[in-house]
C-alpha cells in the first residue's frame, strides 16, 4: 500500500491531488492516510511522530512523507529504504528518525525532476511520481548516499517536547515510554503530573501521563483537553522527575 504522512490537513484539494497521482500510476495499490495533520511546518516534531507509526504498517509499504516548509528551495529529495519499507520525502530531517531507528538502511538523493514542477507543491509533482515509480519496481534517477549525511540524522533518539496534539487535546511527546519509570513525574511548567495506565484510573478532569498506543509518553486529562488545561502545545518542553 501507499501510506501518506503529511501536514496537508483533510480539507482542501491537496490530499486528493496526491492520491490521484498515485492511483493513476498504481490503481491496484490502496492509499492509506497514516496522518494528515502532522505538526504544520515542523519537520523535527513530525520526524518523531512518523518514526512511532511505521511499525504498524506492512514492510513492503511505500510512504509518501511531506512536511516541507522549505518547498521550492534547493533542499534535496530523498528515497529511504528502512527495514523493508520505502519512504519518499524532503531532506529536512523528516525521515531521519526512521533511518536512525532502522536495522537495515539504504538512502538515495533524488536527481530526477519532472518536466512540470510547481514551486509550492512538490508532494504532488515530485515526490508522488517517485513513489509511483517505486511501486513499479523502478528507482528514478538518483545517487546513493550515506544516511549519516541526511539532515537530522544526529538528532537525539528521544525528544523531551510535545510533538503532536490530537483531536482530543491530548499531548503526545517524543519520549518513548519504555525509558520512563512509572513512578516518574512529568514536569510541565509548574505542574507535576503522575502516571496512570488509562483514563478511567483518574478522576474526571485530572491530568496524567500514560503510554499511548504508539509507545510514546502522552499527557491527557480525563474527559478534558490537556492542551487547554495545561496551556502548552507542540514544541513545549516536558521534563521528568524520578
C-alpha positions as a Markdown table, in Angstrom:
| # | Residue | x | y | z |
|---|---|---|---|---|
| 1 | Unk | 0.0 | 0.0 | 0.0 |
| 2 | Unk | 0.9 | 3.7 | -0.3 |
| 3 | Unk | 0.9 | 5.5 | 3.0 |
| 4 | Unk | 0.6 | 9.2 | 3.3 |
| 5 | Unk | 2.1 | 11.2 | 6.2 |
| 6 | Unk | 1.5 | 14.9 | 5.7 |
| 7 | Unk | 0.6 | 18.2 | 7.3 |
| 8 | Unk | -1.8 | 19.0 | 4.5 |
| 9 | Unk | -5.0 | 18.6 | 6.6 |
| 10 | Unk | -8.1 | 16.8 | 5.3 |
| 11 | Unk | -9.8 | 19.9 | 3.9 |
| 12 | Unk | -8.9 | 21.5 | 0.6 |
| 13 | Unk | -7.6 | 20.0 | -2.6 |
| 14 | Unk | -4.1 | 18.8 | -1.6 |
| 15 | Unk | -4.6 | 15.2 | -0.5 |
| 16 | Unk | -6.9 | 14.5 | -3.4 |
| 17 | Unk | -4.4 | 15.6 | -6.0 |
| 18 | Unk | -1.6 | 13.5 | -4.4 |
| 19 | Unk | -3.9 | 10.5 | -4.2 |
| 20 | Unk | -4.8 | 10.9 | -7.9 |
| 21 | Unk | -1.2 | 10.7 | -9.0 |
| 22 | Unk | -0.7 | 7.5 | -7.0 |
| 23 | Unk | -3.9 | 5.8 | -8.1 |
| 24 | Unk | -3.4 | 6.6 | -11.8 |
| 25 | Unk | 0.1 | 5.1 | -11.7 |
| 26 | Unk | -0.7 | 2.1 | -9.5 |
| 27 | Unk | -4.5 | 1.6 | -9.3 |
| 28 | Unk | -4.2 | -1.8 | -7.5 |
| 29 | Unk | -2.4 | -0.3 | -4.5 |
| 30 | Unk | -4.6 | 1.2 | -1.8 |
| 31 | Unk | -3.7 | 4.6 | -0.4 |
| 32 | Unk | -3.9 | 5.0 | 3.4 |
| 33 | Unk | -3.6 | 8.2 | 5.4 |
| 34 | Unk | -1.3 | 7.5 | 8.4 |
| 35 | Unk | -1.6 | 11.2 | 9.4 |
| 36 | Unk | -2.9 | 14.2 | 7.5 |
| 37 | Unk | -2.4 | 16.7 | 10.4 |
| 38 | Unk | 1.3 | 16.3 | 11.3 |
| 39 | Unk | 2.7 | 19.4 | 13.1 |
| 40 | Unk | 2.4 | 22.1 | 10.4 |
| 41 | Unk | 5.8 | 23.4 | 9.1 |
| 42 | Unk | 7.6 | 21.3 | 11.8 |
| 43 | Unk | 9.8 | 18.6 | 10.3 |
| 44 | Unk | 11.5 | 17.9 | 13.6 |
| 45 | Unk | 8.4 | 17.1 | 15.6 |
| 46 | Unk | 6.9 | 15.3 | 12.7 |
| 47 | Unk | 10.0 | 13.1 | 12.4 |
| 48 | Unk | 9.5 | 11.7 | 15.9 |
| 49 | Unk | 5.8 | 11.2 | 15.2 |
| 50 | Unk | 6.5 | 9.4 | 11.9 |
| 51 | Unk | 9.0 | 7.1 | 13.4 |
| 52 | Unk | 6.5 | 6.0 | 16.1 |
| 53 | Unk | 3.9 | 4.9 | 13.4 |
| 54 | Unk | 5.9 | 2.9 | 10.9 |
| 55 | Unk | 5.8 | -0.5 | 12.6 |
| 56 | Unk | 2.0 | -0.6 | 12.4 |
| 57 | Unk | 2.1 | -0.8 | 8.6 |
| 58 | Unk | 3.3 | -3.6 | 6.2 |
| 59 | Unk | 7.0 | -3.9 | 5.5 |
| 60 | Unk | 6.5 | -3.6 | 1.7 |
| 61 | Unk | 4.7 | -0.3 | 2.1 |
| 62 | Unk | 5.7 | 2.9 | 0.3 |
| 63 | Unk | 5.4 | 6.0 | 2.4 |
| 64 | Unk | 5.0 | 9.5 | 1.0 |
| 65 | Unk | 6.1 | 11.8 | 3.8 |
| 66 | Unk | 5.7 | 15.5 | 3.2 |
| 67 | Unk | 6.1 | 18.2 | 5.9 |
| 68 | Unk | 8.1 | 20.6 | 3.8 |
| 69 | Unk | 8.3 | 24.3 | 4.9 |
| 70 | Unk | 11.3 | 24.6 | 2.5 |
| 71 | Unk | 9.4 | 23.6 | -0.6 |
| 72 | Unk | 10.7 | 25.4 | -3.6 |
| 73 | Unk | 14.2 | 25.9 | -2.2 |
| 74 | Unk | 17.3 | 24.0 | -3.0 |
| 75 | Unk | 16.8 | 21.3 | -0.4 |
| 76 | Unk | 17.1 | 17.8 | -1.7 |
| 77 | Unk | 14.5 | 15.0 | -2.0 |
| 78 | Unk | 15.3 | 11.5 | -0.6 |
| 79 | Unk | 14.4 | 7.9 | -1.1 |
| 80 | Unk | 14.9 | 5.8 | 2.0 |
| 81 | Unk | 14.6 | 2.1 | 2.4 |
| 82 | Unk | 14.4 | 1.2 | 6.1 |
| 83 | Unk | 13.8 | -2.4 | 7.2 |
| 84 | Unk | 11.9 | -3.2 | 4.1 |
| 85 | Unk | 9.8 | -0.1 | 3.9 |
| 86 | Unk | 10.2 | 2.7 | 1.4 |
| 87 | Unk | 10.0 | 6.4 | 2.2 |
| 88 | Unk | 10.0 | 9.4 | -0.2 |
| 89 | Unk | 10.2 | 12.9 | 1.1 |
| 90 | Unk | 12.3 | 16.1 | 1.6 |
| 91 | Unk | 15.8 | 16.1 | 3.1 |
| 92 | Unk | 14.8 | 18.3 | 6.1 |
| 93 | Unk | 15.0 | 15.9 | 9.0 |
| 94 | Unk | 11.6 | 14.4 | 8.4 |
| 95 | Unk | 12.9 | 10.9 | 7.5 |
| 96 | Unk | 15.9 | 11.0 | 9.9 |
| 97 | Unk | 14.3 | 9.2 | 12.9 |
| 98 | Unk | 13.0 | 6.4 | 10.7 |
| 99 | Unk | 16.5 | 5.9 | 9.3 |
| 100 | Unk | 18.4 | 6.1 | 12.6 |
| 101 | Unk | 16.0 | 3.6 | 14.3 |
| 102 | Unk | 16.2 | 1.0 | 11.5 |
| 103 | Unk | 18.5 | -2.0 | 11.4 |
| 104 | Unk | 18.9 | -2.0 | 7.6 |
| 105 | Unk | 19.1 | 1.3 | 5.8 |
| 106 | Unk | 19.7 | 2.4 | 2.3 |
| 107 | Unk | 19.4 | 6.0 | 1.1 |
| 108 | Unk | 19.4 | 7.9 | -2.2 |
| 109 | Unk | 19.3 | 11.5 | -3.2 |
| 110 | Unk | 16.8 | 12.0 | -6.0 |
| 111 | Unk | 18.3 | 13.6 | -9.1 |
| 112 | Unk | 15.2 | 13.2 | -11.3 |
| 113 | Unk | 12.9 | 16.2 | -11.8 |
| 114 | Unk | 9.6 | 16.2 | -13.6 |
| 115 | Unk | 9.0 | 18.5 | -16.6 |
| 116 | Unk | 6.2 | 20.1 | -14.6 |
| 117 | Unk | 7.3 | 21.1 | -11.1 |
| 118 | Unk | 5.4 | 23.8 | -9.3 |
| 119 | Unk | 7.2 | 25.9 | -6.7 |
| 120 | Unk | 4.8 | 25.1 | -3.9 |
| 121 | Unk | 3.5 | 21.5 | -4.4 |
| 122 | Unk | 6.5 | 19.1 | -4.6 |
| 123 | Unk | 4.3 | 16.5 | -2.8 |
| 124 | Unk | 2.2 | 16.1 | -5.9 |
| 125 | Unk | 4.6 | 17.0 | -8.7 |
| 126 | Unk | 7.9 | 15.4 | -7.5 |
| 127 | Unk | 7.5 | 13.0 | -4.5 |
| 128 | Unk | 4.3 | 11.3 | -5.5 |
| 129 | Unk | 5.6 | 10.4 | -9.0 |
| 130 | Unk | 8.8 | 9.0 | -7.3 |
| 131 | Unk | 6.6 | 6.9 | -5.0 |
| 132 | Unk | 4.7 | 5.7 | -8.0 |
| 133 | Unk | 7.9 | 4.6 | -9.7 |
| 134 | Unk | 8.9 | 2.6 | -6.7 |
| 135 | Unk | 5.6 | 0.8 | -6.9 |
| 136 | Unk | 6.5 | -0.3 | -10.4 |
| 137 | Unk | 9.8 | -1.7 | -9.0 |
| 138 | Unk | 11.9 | 1.1 | -10.5 |
| 139 | Unk | 14.2 | 3.7 | -9.0 |
| 140 | Unk | 14.2 | 7.1 | -10.7 |
| 141 | Unk | 17.4 | 8.8 | -11.4 |
| 142 | Unk | 19.2 | 9.1 | -8.1 |
| 143 | Unk | 22.5 | 8.7 | -6.3 |
| 144 | Unk | 23.3 | 6.6 | -3.2 |
| 145 | Unk | 24.3 | 8.5 | -0.1 |
| 146 | Unk | 25.4 | 7.8 | 3.4 |
| 147 | Unk | 22.5 | 8.0 | 5.8 |
| 148 | Unk | 24.7 | 10.0 | 8.2 |
| 149 | Unk | 24.7 | 12.8 | 5.6 |
| 150 | Unk | 20.9 | 13.4 | 5.8 |
| 151 | Unk | 19.5 | 16.3 | 7.7 |
| 152 | Unk | 18.6 | 15.5 | 11.3 |
| 153 | Unk | 20.5 | 12.2 | 11.5 |
| 154 | Unk | 22.3 | 13.3 | 14.6 |
| 155 | Unk | 19.1 | 14.3 | 16.5 |
| 156 | Unk | 18.6 | 12.6 | 19.9 |
| 157 | Unk | 16.7 | 9.3 | 19.9 |
| 158 | Unk | 14.1 | 10.8 | 22.2 |
| 159 | Unk | 12.7 | 14.3 | 22.2 |
| 160 | Unk | 11.5 | 15.8 | 25.5 |
| 161 | Unk | 8.9 | 18.0 | 23.9 |
| 162 | Unk | 5.3 | 17.9 | 22.8 |
| 163 | Unk | 5.3 | 16.7 | 19.2 |
| 164 | Unk | 1.6 | 16.4 | 18.4 |
| 165 | Unk | -1.8 | 17.5 | 19.7 |
| 166 | Unk | -4.6 | 15.1 | 18.8 |
| 167 | Unk | -8.3 | 15.6 | 18.2 |
| 168 | Unk | -9.0 | 15.3 | 21.9 |
| 169 | Unk | -6.3 | 17.8 | 23.0 |
| 170 | Unk | -4.0 | 15.0 | 24.3 |
| 171 | Unk | -0.3 | 15.9 | 24.2 |
| 172 | Unk | 2.0 | 13.4 | 22.5 |
| 173 | Unk | 5.6 | 13.7 | 23.4 |
| 174 | Unk | 8.8 | 12.5 | 21.7 |
| 175 | Unk | 9.7 | 10.4 | 24.7 |
| 176 | Unk | 9.4 | 6.6 | 24.4 |
| 177 | Unk | 7.5 | 5.3 | 27.4 |
| 178 | Unk | 9.8 | 2.2 | 27.8 |
| 179 | Unk | 12.5 | 4.6 | 29.0 |
| 180 | Unk | 10.4 | 6.3 | 31.8 |
| 181 | Unk | 9.8 | 4.7 | 35.2 |
| 182 | Unk | 6.1 | 4.6 | 36.1 |
| 183 | Unk | 6.9 | 6.4 | 39.4 |
| 184 | Unk | 8.3 | 9.3 | 37.5 |
| 185 | Unk | 6.6 | 12.7 | 37.5 |
| 186 | Unk | 6.4 | 14.8 | 34.4 |
| 187 | Unk | 7.2 | 18.5 | 34.9 |
| 188 | Unk | 5.1 | 20.7 | 32.6 |
| 189 | Unk | 5.6 | 24.3 | 33.6 |
| 190 | Unk | 4.9 | 24.4 | 37.3 |
| 191 | Unk | 2.8 | 21.2 | 37.3 |
| 192 | Unk | 3.9 | 17.7 | 38.3 |
| 193 | Unk | 1.9 | 15.0 | 36.5 |
| 194 | Unk | 1.8 | 11.4 | 37.7 |
| 195 | Unk | 1.4 | 8.2 | 35.7 |
| 196 | Unk | -1.9 | 6.3 | 35.2 |
| 197 | Unk | -2.4 | 3.3 | 32.9 |
| 198 | Unk | -5.5 | 4.7 | 31.3 |
| 199 | Unk | -8.1 | 7.5 | 31.6 |
| 200 | Unk | -10.6 | 5.7 | 33.9 |
| 201 | Unk | -7.8 | 5.3 | 36.6 |
| 202 | Unk | -8.0 | 9.0 | 37.5 |
| 203 | Unk | -10.9 | 11.3 | 38.4 |
| 204 | Unk | -12.7 | 13.3 | 35.7 |
| 205 | Unk | -10.7 | 16.5 | 35.0 |
| 206 | Unk | -7.4 | 15.1 | 36.3 |
| 207 | Unk | -4.2 | 15.4 | 34.2 |
| 208 | Unk | -2.0 | 12.3 | 34.0 |
| 209 | Unk | 0.6 | 10.7 | 31.7 |
| 210 | Unk | 0.5 | 7.3 | 30.1 |
| 211 | Unk | 2.0 | 5.1 | 27.4 |
| 212 | Unk | 0.0 | 5.7 | 24.3 |
| 213 | Unk | -0.8 | 3.2 | 21.6 |
| 214 | Unk | 2.4 | 4.1 | 19.7 |
| 215 | Unk | 4.7 | 3.5 | 22.7 |
| 216 | Unk | 5.2 | 7.2 | 23.4 |
| 217 | Unk | 4.6 | 9.2 | 26.6 |
| 218 | Unk | 1.3 | 11.1 | 26.2 |
| 219 | Unk | -0.3 | 13.6 | 28.6 |
| 220 | Unk | -4.1 | 13.7 | 28.9 |
| 221 | Unk | -6.9 | 15.0 | 31.0 |
| 222 | Unk | -9.7 | 12.5 | 31.7 |
| 223 | Unk | -12.7 | 13.8 | 29.7 |
| 224 | Unk | -11.0 | 17.1 | 29.1 |
| 225 | Unk | -8.4 | 18.8 | 26.8 |
| 226 | Unk | -4.8 | 18.7 | 28.2 |
| 227 | Unk | -3.7 | 21.4 | 25.7 |
| 228 | Unk | -6.1 | 23.9 | 27.1 |
| 229 | Unk | -5.9 | 22.8 | 30.7 |
| 230 | Unk | -2.1 | 23.0 | 30.7 |
| 231 | Unk | -1.7 | 25.8 | 28.2 |
| 232 | Unk | 1.0 | 24.0 | 26.1 |
| 233 | Unk | 1.4 | 22.7 | 22.6 |
| 234 | Unk | 3.9 | 21.4 | 20.0 |
| 235 | Unk | 7.4 | 22.4 | 20.8 |
| 236 | Unk | 6.9 | 22.9 | 24.6 |
| 237 | Unk | 9.3 | 21.2 | 26.9 |
| 238 | Unk | 8.4 | 18.2 | 29.0 |
| 239 | Unk | 10.8 | 17.1 | 31.8 |
| 240 | Unk | 10.8 | 14.0 | 34.0 |
| 241 | Unk | 11.5 | 13.8 | 37.7 |
| 242 | Unk | 12.1 | 10.5 | 39.4 |
